[in-house]
Structures are given as structure tokens and as C-alpha cells.
């Protein structure tokens, strides 16, 4: 009986482990404006066709990544709309359901929900799977409906069983970028998504220095005040 219970508990975990992947460390640095600019361009070119960033305005984006509003609107919106608009996709939920079976989610809070390491690993973990409607699957997110939109950059991978009962990925068709440059591109995109998940983190870090300085000065003043109050007693 105990053996049966063990098998019932272990088998689902083993199946999950075989389809999962180790999470790689994402190169996140939201203060690297050059990386944020490259990531924003990748988002517009490869993600915005299906996914919105409905809580991010172009005007705020321009300010935070070190670009002029006119430059942002020209590069990312092709001069359409105004800088007060949010970064939305033209795809409707109905179209998404009709084409992919599910409406593509908004990506604004994806990094906060999943983590930067998850996003970074996920975008690099697509592999060929002819049984799927999109022709691909994902080692980290089994049966995902999303196609490998960055496949032209990365190339095509196949899933290969390893000696430990898990899987690894093998590049079988080269893309436009080599492995290092593709990892950097995905890192820039992940970094950008980490920024849009919480743009206020830039302000918080900036003002945090002044708050710490104020607290240090306040500590000195309170210490002097305490000595003055207790001088006659001691």
C-alpha cells in the first residue's frame, strides 16, 4: 500500500521534471538604457503583434530609457498615435482565440508573475514538434500555444533525451544570430520586460539614496538631542 502511494505521488513529479528545464540566470539591469532600448525594439518587432503592454505609456517609456518622445514614436509607432497612448497590440482577443486557441496575454506584469529567469529561459527553450499546430513546443512550458516568434534569430532546435531521464535542446538549423548574440538579444528583451513590470523601481532607487542620507542625518540629530536631554542626569 505504501509503495502504491509512493508511486502515485512520484510519477506526476517525474513527468513534470522531464518536461521542465533548469532556469538560467537572466542578465537583468534596468539601469542599462542601451539594453532597454534594444529590448524595446525587440518587443515591438517580435511581441507587439500579439501582446500588449497596456500599463505602459510611450511618454513614460521615452523618459525612462533615455530617448526623445518623437524618436520613440517614430521608431516604435511609425508616427501613428500620440505619446500618451499605451503600448497596445492591434490583435483582438477574438482573433487570438481563433488563431491560437487562447487570447495572448498582456505582458506588462509577466516578469513579476513568472520571474525574469523564467522568461529568459522560456524564450530560448522552443523546439520543433510537428504534432503541434504551430510546429513547435517548449521545454519549459509544455503544449504552449505561442509560436517561436524569434526562431528566425535563434534557428530551430530539437529536443534530445539525456542520460538522466530529462531533456536538452540541440540546434539543428542555424538562425540569423549565433548562440551568444541570441542570448544577448533575449537578455535585452527580458530586461525590458523586467523594467515595464515596475517602472517605478527606477524612481524608487533614485530617491532611496536621499532617504538614506536623510535618515543618517536624522540619526545624528537625535543622538545629539538625546545627549542634551540626559546631560544633567548623568
Secondary structure, DSSP 4 states (H G I P E B T S, - for coil): -HHHHHHHHHHHHHHHHHH--PPPPP---TT-HHHHHHHHHHHHHHTTTT--EEEEEHHHHHHHHT--HHHHHHHHSTT-S-TTSEE--S--HHHHHHHHSSPPPP-TTHHHHH-HHHHHHHTT-EEE-TTSTTSEEESSSTT-----TTHHHHEEEEEEE-TTS-EEEEEEEE-SS-HHHHHHHHHHHHHHHHHHHTTHHHHHHHHHHHHHHHHHHHHHHHHHHHHHHTTTT-
